[in-house]
Amino acid sequence: MSAALRARLLAAAERRLPALTRLRRVEALPITLDRRRIYVLPTPFGLGFAVLLFVMLLGALNYGNNPALLLTCLLGAATGMSVFFGFRMMSGLALGQVRVAEAHAEEPFDLQLRFAPGSRARASLRLRRGEAETAFALPAGTEHEVALRLAGAERGWFRPGRLRVWTEYPLGIFQMWSWLHPDAEFLIYPALETPAPPLPAGDGRQGEQLAAGASEEHAGLRDYRSSDPSRLIAWKPSVRHDTLLVRDVERRSGEALTLDYAALRDLDAEARIRRLAAWVCAAESAQRSYTLRLPGEIVGPGLGTLQRQACLRALALLPGDAHD
């Protein structure tokens, strides 16, 4: 098929069937399901049930069995009404927000979707993306977050893509479904090297790391913080003061810890990124101020959530063929 013919067919479909073609494009939030974008098809069970009803109808008419004919009509009416109940369960459902908590590459993460059910409860709904699937129900009048567990993605920008939401409520005879394609993207941080080697020395080259022990120098004691490693706890002084104290270790260099991409020459680009990401998290846990040096970019020195996020973001967006 030529490109010109394909373009004409797509243009004709856009004019005749806009509900089908527009759902392949991203949509701004919130997204509300209405009658123009909800589709209905019988399930395999529904097709079998239809054959059964047809056989029952033939038998009832052939033998003039009025009770069997009445039963067939009642079952047919219940089947027809199930379409309206299922359609009503989908109509008016709104997706208001999509978010992802901090996630690293190659690790499963949750895609959080906030749905608004409107004035009526929503039962027996299902959501799917690729092989990931979850079932959920929504109480009336209360927004609710649904978590869809996804397999690990590559580092960098991640888009949820098209999500399929559907129900077979109430009898499983028909499936009512629609597509959600939210305009959202999230940054996936690099995978962390496991186990990561010790943090480098302050000059940015791999070297001997000061460790807590008999040979370290101490600048004094300070109150314990939840992020402090247990090996730094000074147990005897803590007993005397009735509170946990930790050793405040002096650094041999007055400079901030430097995590240098160029210093890891024995590793390929992705291995360097994984190691630096692990070191960023380790430096935060050790409460050590640090600087991240990347090709064409320097982040820091600093310490804390903003510094960690800035470093992980720079690593996530670093090209895989970056040069020293």
C-alpha positions in Angstrom: 0.0 0.0 0.0 1.4 3.4 -1.0 2.0 6.1 1.5 -0.5 8.4 -0.3 -3.3 5.7 -0.2 -2.5 5.0 3.5 -2.8 8.7 4.3 -6.1 9.0 2.4 -7.5 5.9 4.3 -6.4 7.4 7.7 -8.0 10.7 6.8 -11.2 9.0 5.8 -11.2 7.0 9.1 -10.6 10.2 11.1 -13.7 11.7 9.5 -15.9 8.6 9.7 -14.6 7.0 12.9 -12.9 9.6 15.0 -13.4 7.6 18.2 -11.2 4.8 16.8 -8.4 6.9 15.5 -8.0 9.5 18.2 -7.4 7.0 20.9 -4.0 6.3 19.3 -2.8 9.8 20.2 -1.9 11.0 23.6 -4.7 12.9 25.5 -4.4 15.6 28.1 -5.7 14.7 31.5 -8.3 14.3 32.8 -9.7 11.7 30.4 -13.4 10.8 30.8 -15.0 7.8 29.2 -18.2 8.5 27.4 -20.5 6.5 25.1 -18.5 7.4 21.9 -15.3 5.6 23.2 -16.7 2.5 24.9 -16.8 -0.7 22.8 -18.8 -3.8 23.4 -18.2 -7.4 22.1 -19.4 -10.8 23.4 -16.9 -12.9 25.4 -16.2 -16.5 24.4 -18.6 -17.5 27.2 -21.1 -15.1 25.8 -20.9 -16.7 22.3 -21.4 -20.1 23.8 -24.3 -18.9 25.8 -25.9 -17.4 22.7 -25.6 -20.8 20.9 -27.2 -22.4 23.9 -30.1 -19.9 23.9 -30.6 -20.5 20.1 -30.8 -24.3 20.7 -33.2 -23.8 23.6 -35.4 -21.6 21.4 -35.5 -24.1 18.5 -36.4 -26.9 21.0 -39.1 -24.9 22.6 -40.7 -23.9 19.3 -40.4 -27.4 17.8 -42.1 -29.1 20.8 -44.4 -26.2 21.6 -43.1 -26.1 25.1 -44.3 -22.7 26.5 -42.4 -22.9 29.9 -39.1 -23.6 27.9 -39.9 -20.7 25.6 -40.6 -18.4 28.5 -37.3 -19.4 30.2 -35.4 -18.8 26.9 -37.0 -15.3 26.6 -36.1 -14.5 30.2 -32.5 -15.5 29.8 -32.3 -13.5 26.5 -33.7 -10.4 28.3 -31.2 -10.8 31.1 -28.5 -11.1 28.5 -29.6 -7.9 26.8 -29.9 -6.0 30.1 -26.3 -7.1 31.1 -25.0 -4.9 28.2 -26.6 -1.8 29.8 -25.3 -2.6 33.3 -21.8 -3.1 32.0 -21.9 0.0 29.8 -23.1 2.0 32.8 -20.2 0.7 34.8 -17.8 2.2 32.3 -19.5 5.4 31.3 -18.4 8.5 33.2 -15.2 6.9 34.6 -12.5 9.5 34.6 -8.7 9.3 34.8 -7.4 12.4 36.6 -3.7 11.7 37.3 -0.9 9.4 36.4 2.3 9.3 38.4 5.3 7.1 39.1 7.3 7.1 42.4 11.1 7.1 42.2 12.1 4.1 40.1 15.3 2.6 38.9 15.9 0.8 35.6 15.6 -3.0 35.6 13.4 -2.9 38.7 9.6 -3.4 38.8 7.7 -0.2 39.6 4.1 0.9 40.2 2.3 3.1 37.7 -0.2 5.0 40.0 -3.4 6.1 38.3 -6.0 8.2 40.1 -9.6 7.5 38.9 -12.7 9.5 39.7 -15.8 7.2 39.8 -18.4 10.0 39.8 -21.7 9.6 41.7 -21.9 5.8 41.4 -19.7 2.9 42.5 -17.7 1.0 40.0 -17.3 -2.7 40.4 -15.2 -5.4 38.7 -13.0 -3.2 36.5 -9.7 -4.3 35.1 -6.7 -2.4 33.7 -4.0 -3.6 31.5 -0.7 -2.5 29.8 1.1 -5.1 27.9 1.4 -8.2 30.1 0.7 -6.2 33.3 -2.8 -6.4 34.6 -4.8 -5.5 37.7 -8.4 -5.6 39.0 -10.0 -2.9 41.0 -13.3 -1.4 42.2 -14.1 2.2 43.1 -16.5 3.4 45.8 -19.0 6.1 44.8 -17.9 9.7 45.1 -14.3 9.0 46.2 -11.2 9.3 44.0 -9.0 6.3 44.3 -5.4 5.4 43.2 -4.9 2.1 41.3 -1.4 0.7 41.2 -0.4 -1.2 38.0 2.8 -3.1 38.6 5.1 -2.9 35.5 8.3 -4.7 34.7 11.6 -2.7 34.8 12.1 -0.1 32.1 15.2 1.3 30.6 16.7 4.5 32.1 15.5 7.7 30.7 12.1 9.0 29.8 9.2 6.6 30.1 5.7 7.0 28.6 2.9 4.8 29.9 1.4 4.5 26.3 -2.1 3.1 25.8 -3.9 1.5 28.7 -6.8 -0.8 28.3 -9.6 -0.6 30.9 -12.5 -3.0 30.7 -15.2 -4.9 32.5 -17.3 -8.1 32.0 -19.8 -7.1 34.7 -22.3 -8.4 35.5 -22.6 -11.8 33.9 -19.3 -12.2 31.9 -21.3 -12.4 28.6 -20.1 -9.1 27.1 -16.9 -7.2 27.5 -17.0 -3.4 27.6 -13.7 -1.7 27.1 -12.0 1.5 26.2 -8.4 2.9 25.7 -6.7 5.5 27.9 -3.6 7.2 26.4 -2.5 9.9 28.9 -0.1 12.6 28.0 2.5 11.9 30.7 6.1 10.9 30.9 8.4 10.1 33.8 12.1 9.8 34.3 13.5 6.3 35.2 16.8 6.5 37.1 19.7 4.3 36.2 20.0 0.8 37.7 22.2 0.5 40.7 25.3 -1.7 40.7 24.9 -4.5 43.2 27.0 -4.9 45.1 28.7 -1.6 44.6 32.4 -1.2 45.6 33.3 1.2 48.4 33.0 4.9 47.8 36.2 6.4 46.2 38.6 8.8 48.0 37.9 12.5 47.9 40.0 13.1 44.8 37.6 11.1 42.6 39.9 8.2 41.9 39.3 4.7 43.4 41.4 4.5 46.5 41.4 3.6 50.1 38.3 4.7 51.9 38.3 5.7 55.5 36.2 3.2 57.5 35.0 3.3 61.1 37.3 1.2 63.2 40.4 1.4 65.5 42.5 3.3 62.9 40.0 6.2 62.1 40.3 9.7 63.5 37.2 11.2 65.2 36.2 14.8 65.4 33.8 14.1 68.2 30.3 12.7 68.8 26.9 13.8 67.5 23.3 12.7 67.8 22.3 9.6 65.8 20.4 10.1 62.5 18.2 7.5 60.9 20.5 7.5 57.9 23.6 6.7 59.9 25.2 3.3 59.5 25.1 1.2 62.6 28.8 0.7 62.6 29.4 4.4 63.5 27.3 4.1 66.7 29.4 4.9 69.8 27.8 2.4 72.2 29.7 3.3 75.5 29.1 7.1 75.3 25.5 6.4 74.3 24.9 4.4 77.5 26.3 7.2 79.6 24.2 9.9 77.9 21.0 7.8 77.6 20.8 8.6 73.9 22.3 7.2 70.7 25.5 9.0 69.6 27.6 8.4 66.5 31.2 9.1 65.7 31.7 12.1 63.5 34.6 11.0 61.2 37.2 13.5 60.0 38.0 13.3 56.3 41.6 13.4 55.1 40.7 15.9 52.5 38.8 19.1 52.9 37.2 18.7 49.5 33.8 17.2 48.9 33.7 13.6 47.7 34.1 13.5 43.9 32.3 10.9 41.8 34.0 11.1 38.4 32.8 9.4 35.3 36.2 9.8 33.6 37.9 8.0 36.5 36.1 4.7 35.7 38.0 4.0 32.5 38.0 0.2 32.9 34.2 0.1 32.6 31.9 0.6 29.7 29.4 3.5 29.6 26.4 1.7 31.2 28.5 0.1 33.9 30.0 3.5 34.8 26.5 4.9 35.0 25.3 2.1 37.3 28.3 2.4 39.6 27.9 6.2 39.8 24.2 5.9 40.6 25.0 3.4 43.4 27.7 5.7 44.7 25.3 8.7 44.8 22.9 6.7 47.0 25.8 5.4 49.2 27.1 9.0 49.7 23.6 10.1 50.7 23.3 7.2 53.2 26.8 8.1 54.6 25.8 11.8 54.8 28.9 12.8 52.8 28.8 15.9 50.6 29.7 14.9 47.0 30.2 16.2 43.5 29.3 14.3 40.4 31.5 14.9 37.3 30.1 13.9 34.0 31.1 14.7 30.4 30.1 18.3 29.9 28.4 18.6 33.3 29.2 19.0 37.0 26.6 18.6 39.7 27.3 19.8 43.2 28.9 19.8 45.6 25.9 19.1 47.8 24.0 16.7 50.0 20.3 15.9 50.4 17.3 15.1 48.3 17.7 17.8 45.7 21.4 16.9 45.1 20.6 13.2 44.8 17.7 13.8 42.4 19.8 16.2 40.3 22.6 13.6 40.1 20.4 10.7 39.2 18.6 12.8 36.6 21.9 13.7 35.0 22.9 10.0 34.9 19.5 8.9 33.6 19.8 11.3 30.6 23.5 10.7 29.9 23.9 9.3 26.4 25.1 5.8 26.3 28.1 6.8 24.0 29.2 9.6 26.2 33.0 10.3 26.0 35.3 11.0 28.9 
